[in-house]
């Protein structure tokens, strides 16, 4: 069984029930989520030996976060305990033409105040095949960026493949800060994953003849983006998710993959969204699983897109689907008919 290590922040998610707005809510539902934690849960559901690494307080809320991962089969043995608080994010789900809103309360979280000495990466990567992180994690502070660099260096030394989802977050750092840090980290990365805007936001590499807001996405433009990313950072592969947003509820969902020689495009799904948070993370997990399973690049892309398509139907950050369910959709059965 392949072993994957992910590193980042898991947060408490507080959200109004249904489609209520913050200002009309007198109760909030509590779950947990975060980019790399979401990937670990997805991979565990696919039967991969997945471990999530972070730092969490020893108090009960920290333990709740640990328990939220353990119940889905994620290895939490390398989570460092300490610090004072768990990061929080508040989510208001959008509907129709009203966009979703995310408000962070994550300053001074345990992982944001972690130090390099907290993590023994040689021990963490013992027996590992793959390491995954996102651009959200180094955005938490220079100390966390240094920890990411340590992790990547250790992974490289041990022959562990590295993937990174660029995941630019404007509420965490500026574009110039992101470019300086991610340019350094990405030179250690084997597989780069991005959405329609990440390469532009982080590296200033934009897709020509495309406008995300109007839903115009040029295949040729994104082929050029992928090629520039590989030419700049020497990635082995670049995957870019392609979301066309007709409204907060209804999107088209597809992706492309470039392997230095060939471009691959997936089929496009029309999705009616239950919860889009974690959609990109579920794509990352599907791609990692597929590549570790030695699927060819077209098949790997189709699996990743289908896995993420299904995630949009599930409440919460975590993608709780099986390999069989994903492969059924890949095979063409997207009817949603009752299974008896």
C-alpha positions as CSV (number, residue, x, y, z in Angstrom):
1,X,0.0,0.0,0.0
2,X,1.3,3.5,-0.9
3,X,1.9,5.9,1.9
4,X,1.2,9.6,1.5
5,X,2.1,12.4,3.9
6,X,0.2,15.7,3.9
7,X,1.2,18.8,5.9
8,X,-0.9,21.9,6.7
9,X,-3.6,23.4,9.0
10,X,-6.8,21.8,10.0
11,X,-9.4,24.3,11.1
12,X,-12.7,24.4,12.9
13,X,-15.4,25.2,10.3
14,X,-18.4,27.1,11.6
15,X,-21.3,27.6,9.2
16,X,-25.0,28.7,9.3
17,X,-27.4,25.9,8.6
18,X,-28.6,25.5,5.0
19,X,-28.3,28.7,3.0
20,X,-28.8,31.1,5.9
21,X,-26.7,34.2,6.0
22,X,-24.4,35.0,8.9
23,X,-26.6,37.9,10.0
24,X,-29.7,35.8,10.3
25,X,-28.2,32.8,12.1
26,X,-28.5,32.1,15.8
27,X,-26.7,28.7,15.5
28,X,-23.7,27.5,13.6
29,X,-22.8,23.9,12.6
30,X,-19.3,22.8,13.6
31,X,-17.1,20.5,11.4
32,X,-13.4,20.4,10.5
33,X,-11.4,20.9,7.3
34,X,-8.4,22.3,5.6
35,X,-6.6,21.8,2.3
36,X,-4.1,19.1,3.2
37,X,-6.4,17.4,5.8
38,X,-9.1,17.1,3.1
39,X,-6.6,15.4,0.8
40,X,-5.6,12.9,3.5
41,X,-9.2,12.0,4.2
42,X,-10.0,11.5,0.5
43,X,-6.9,9.3,0.1
44,X,-7.7,7.2,3.2
45,X,-11.2,6.6,1.7
46,X,-9.5,5.3,-1.4
47,X,-7.5,2.8,0.7
48,X,-4.2,4.7,0.7
49,X,-2.1,4.8,3.9
50,X,-2.5,8.6,4.5
51,X,-1.0,10.6,7.3
52,X,-1.7,14.2,8.1
53,X,0.9,16.3,9.9
54,X,0.2,19.6,11.8
55,X,0.4,21.1,15.2
56,X,-2.7,21.2,17.5
57,X,-3.4,22.2,21.1
58,X,-3.7,19.6,23.7
59,X,-7.1,20.9,24.8
60,X,-10.5,19.3,23.8
61,X,-11.0,21.4,20.6
62,X,-7.6,20.2,19.4
63,X,-8.6,16.6,20.2
64,X,-11.8,17.1,18.3
65,X,-9.8,18.0,15.2
66,X,-7.6,14.9,15.7
67,X,-10.7,12.7,16.1
68,X,-12.3,14.1,13.0
69,X,-9.4,12.7,11.0
70,X,-9.0,9.4,12.9
71,X,-12.6,8.4,12.3
72,X,-12.0,8.4,8.5
73,X,-8.8,6.3,8.8
74,X,-6.1,9.1,8.6
75,X,-2.9,8.4,10.5
76,X,-2.5,11.2,13.1
77,X,0.5,9.8,14.9
78,X,2.8,12.6,13.7
79,X,0.6,15.5,14.7
80,X,2.5,17.6,17.2
81,X,0.6,18.8,20.3
82,X,1.0,22.2,21.7
83,X,0.1,25.8,21.2
84,X,-3.1,27.6,22.3
85,X,-5.7,27.6,19.6
86,X,-7.2,25.9,16.6
87,X,-7.7,28.1,13.6
88,X,-11.3,28.8,12.7
89,X,-13.1,29.7,9.5
90,X,-16.7,30.8,9.1
91,X,-18.5,29.8,5.9
92,X,-21.6,31.3,4.5
93,X,-22.8,29.2,1.5
94,X,-23.9,31.1,-1.5
95,X,-26.9,30.4,-3.7
96,X,-27.9,31.4,-7.2
97,X,-26.1,34.7,-8.0
98,X,-25.0,35.3,-4.3
99,X,-21.5,34.2,-3.7
100,X,-20.2,32.1,-0.8
101,X,-18.3,34.0,1.9
102,X,-15.3,32.8,4.0
103,X,-14.1,34.7,7.1
104,X,-10.9,33.5,8.7
105,X,-10.1,33.6,12.4
106,X,-6.8,31.7,12.3
107,X,-4.1,34.1,13.5
108,X,-1.9,32.7,16.2
109,X,-3.1,29.1,15.7
110,X,-0.9,26.3,16.9
111,X,0.5,25.5,13.4
112,X,0.9,29.2,12.6
113,X,3.2,29.5,15.6
114,X,5.0,26.2,15.1
115,X,8.8,26.1,14.9
116,X,11.1,24.0,12.6
117,X,12.2,21.9,15.6
118,X,8.7,20.6,16.1
119,X,8.9,18.2,13.1
120,X,11.3,15.3,12.5
121,X,10.8,15.0,8.8
122,X,13.2,12.1,8.4
123,X,11.1,10.1,10.8
124,X,7.8,11.4,9.3
125,X,8.8,10.3,5.8
126,X,9.9,6.8,6.8
127,X,8.2,4.5,4.4
128,X,6.5,7.4,2.5
129,X,6.0,7.5,-1.2
130,X,4.4,10.9,-1.7
131,X,4.3,14.3,0.1
132,X,1.6,16.9,-0.5
133,X,1.2,20.5,0.6
134,X,-0.6,23.6,-0.6
135,X,0.2,27.3,-1.0
136,X,-2.0,28.0,2.0
137,X,0.4,26.5,4.4
138,X,3.5,28.6,3.7
139,X,1.2,31.7,3.7
140,X,0.7,31.2,7.4
141,X,4.0,32.9,8.2
142,X,7.7,32.8,7.4
143,X,8.3,30.1,10.1
144,X,5.7,27.8,8.4
145,X,7.2,28.5,5.0
146,X,10.6,27.4,6.4
147,X,9.0,24.2,7.8
148,X,7.6,23.5,4.3
149,X,11.0,24.0,2.9
150,X,12.5,21.6,5.4
151,X,9.8,19.0,4.5
152,X,10.4,19.3,0.8
153,X,14.2,19.0,1.2
154,X,13.8,15.9,3.4
155,X,11.3,14.4,0.9
156,X,13.7,15.1,-2.0
157,X,16.6,13.5,-0.1
158,X,14.5,10.4,0.5
159,X,13.2,10.1,-3.0
160,X,9.6,10.9,-2.0
161,X,7.5,12.5,-4.8
162,X,6.2,16.0,-4.0
163,X,2.9,17.6,-5.1
164,X,1.8,21.1,-4.4
165,X,-1.6,22.8,-5.0
166,X,-0.8,26.5,-5.5
167,X,-4.0,27.5,-3.7
168,X,-3.5,31.3,-3.6
169,X,-5.4,33.0,-0.7
170,X,-5.4,36.8,-0.9
171,X,-6.6,37.0,2.8
172,X,-3.3,35.4,3.9
173,X,-0.6,37.2,1.9
174,X,0.0,39.4,-1.1
175,X,0.8,38.3,-4.6
176,X,4.4,39.5,-4.3
177,X,4.9,37.6,-1.0
178,X,3.3,34.5,-2.6
179,X,5.5,34.7,-5.6
180,X,8.8,35.0,-3.6
181,X,8.0,32.1,-1.4
182,X,6.3,29.8,-3.8
183,X,9.0,30.3,-6.5
184,X,11.5,28.9,-4.1
185,X,9.3,26.0,-2.9
186,X,8.1,25.0,-6.4
187,X,11.7,24.3,-7.5
188,X,11.4,21.2,-5.3
189,X,8.0,20.1,-6.5
190,X,7.3,17.2,-9.0
191,X,3.6,17.7,-9.6
192,X,2.0,21.1,-9.6
193,X,-1.8,21.5,-9.2
194,X,-3.6,24.8,-9.8
195,X,-7.0,26.2,-10.6
196,X,-7.9,28.7,-13.3
197,X,-6.4,31.7,-11.6
198,X,-3.6,30.4,-9.3
199,X,-0.8,30.7,-11.8
200,X,-1.8,34.3,-12.6
201,X,-2.1,35.2,-9.0
202,X,1.1,33.6,-7.8
203,X,3.4,33.8,-10.8
204,X,1.8,36.3,-13.1
205,X,1.3,33.6,-15.8
206,X,-2.2,34.2,-17.2
207,X,-4.2,32.2,-19.7
208,X,-4.8,34.2,-22.9
209,X,-8.3,34.6,-24.3
210,X,-9.9,33.6,-21.0
211,X,-12.1,35.4,-18.5
212,X,-13.0,33.4,-15.4
213,X,-15.8,35.8,-14.3
214,X,-17.6,35.5,-17.6
215,X,-16.9,31.8,-17.9
216,X,-14.7,32.0,-20.9
217,X,-11.9,29.4,-20.6
218,X,-9.5,28.9,-23.5
219,X,-7.9,25.4,-23.8
220,X,-5.1,26.9,-25.7
221,X,-4.5,29.6,-23.1
222,X,-4.2,27.0,-20.3
223,X,-1.9,24.8,-22.4
224,X,0.4,27.8,-22.6
225,X,0.1,28.3,-18.8
226,X,1.0,24.7,-18.1
227,X,4.0,24.9,-20.5
228,X,5.3,28.1,-18.9
229,X,5.0,26.5,-15.4
230,X,7.1,23.5,-16.5
231,X,9.6,25.6,-18.4
232,X,10.0,27.8,-15.3
233,X,10.1,25.2,-12.5
234,X,10.9,21.9,-14.2
235,X,7.8,20.1,-12.9
236,X,7.1,16.6,-14.1
237,X,3.4,17.3,-14.5
238,X,1.0,20.2,-14.2
239,X,-2.7,19.8,-13.6
240,X,-5.2,22.7,-13.8
241,X,-8.8,22.5,-12.8
242,X,-11.2,24.4,-15.1
243,X,-14.4,25.6,-13.4
244,X,-17.0,27.5,-15.3
245,X,-19.3,29.2,-12.8
246,X,-22.8,29.8,-14.1
247,X,-24.0,30.6,-10.6
248,X,-23.1,29.7,-7.0
249,X,-25.2,26.5,-7.5
250,X,-24.4,25.4,-11.0
251,X,-20.9,25.0,-12.4
252,X,-19.2,23.1,-15.2
253,X,-16.2,21.2,-14.0
254,X,-13.2,19.8,-15.9
255,X,-9.4,19.8,-15.9
256,X,-6.3,19.4,-18.0
257,X,-3.0,17.7,-17.4
258,X,0.4,18.3,-19.1
259,X,3.3,15.9,-18.8
260,X,6.0,17.8,-20.8
261,X,5.1,16.0,-24.0
262,X,1.3,15.8,-24.2
263,X,-1.8,17.7,-23.1
264,X,-4.8,15.9,-21.8
265,X,-8.3,17.3,-21.2
266,X,-11.0,15.6,-19.2
267,X,-14.7,15.3,-19.9
268,X,-16.8,18.1,-18.6
269,X,-19.4,17.6,-15.8
270,X,-22.4,19.8,-15.2
271,X,-22.6,19.9,-11.4
272,X,-25.4,21.2,-9.1
273,X,-23.5,22.1,-5.9
274,X,-24.3,21.0,-2.4
275,X,-20.9,22.2,-1.0
276,X,-17.9,23.3,-3.1
277,X,-15.4,23.7,-0.3
278,X,-12.7,21.1,-0.7
279,X,-13.4,20.6,-4.5
280,X,-9.8,21.3,-5.4
281,X,-8.5,19.1,-2.6
282,X,-10.6,16.2,-3.8
283,X,-9.1,16.7,-7.3
284,X,-5.6,16.6,-5.8
285,X,-6.4,13.4,-3.9
286,X,-7.8,11.7,-6.9
287,X,-4.8,12.7,-9.0
288,X,-2.3,11.5,-6.3
289,X,-4.2,8.2,-5.9
290,X,-4.3,7.6,-9.7
291,X,-0.6,8.4,-10.3
292,X,0.4,6.1,-7.4
293,X,-1.9,3.4,-8.9
294,X,0.1,3.7,-12.2
295,X,-2.9,4.9,-14.2
296,X,-2.0,6.5,-17.5
297,X,-2.3,10.3,-17.6
298,X,-5.7,10.4,-19.3
299,X,-7.2,7.9,-16.9
300,X,-5.6,9.7,-13.9
301,X,-7.1,13.0,-15.0
302,X,-10.6,11.5,-15.5
303,X,-10.5,9.8,-12.1
304,X,-9.4,13.0,-10.4
305,X,-12.1,15.1,-12.1
306,X,-14.8,12.6,-11.3
307,X,-13.8,12.3,-7.7
308,X,-14.0,16.1,-7.4
309,X,-17.3,16.2,-9.2
310,X,-18.7,13.9,-6.6
311,X,-17.3,16.0,-3.7
312,X,-19.5,18.9,-4.8
313,X,-22.4,16.8,-3.7
314,X,-21.2,16.3,-0.1
315,X,-21.6,18.6,2.8
316,X,-18.4,19.6,4.6
317,X,-14.8,19.8,3.5
318,X,-14.1,16.1,3.3
319,X,-14.7,14.0,0.2
320,X,-16.4,10.8,1.5
321,X,-16.5,8.6,-1.7
322,X,-15.1,5.3,-2.6
323,X,-13.0,4.2,-5.5
324,X,-15.9,2.2,-6.9
325,X,-18.2,5.3,-6.8
326,X,-15.6,7.4,-8.7
327,X,-15.0,4.7,-11.3
328,X,-18.7,4.3,-11.8
329,X,-18.9,7.9,-12.7
330,X,-15.8,7.7,-14.9
331,X,-17.4,4.8,-16.7
332,X,-20.3,7.1,-17.7
333,X,-23.0,6.4,-15.0
334,X,-23.8,9.9,-13.7
335,X,-27.5,9.4,-13.6
336,X,-27.7,9.6,-9.8
337,X,-30.4,6.9,-9.7
338,X,-31.1,5.2,-6.4
339,X,-29.0,2.1,-5.8
340,X,-31.0,-0.8,-4.4
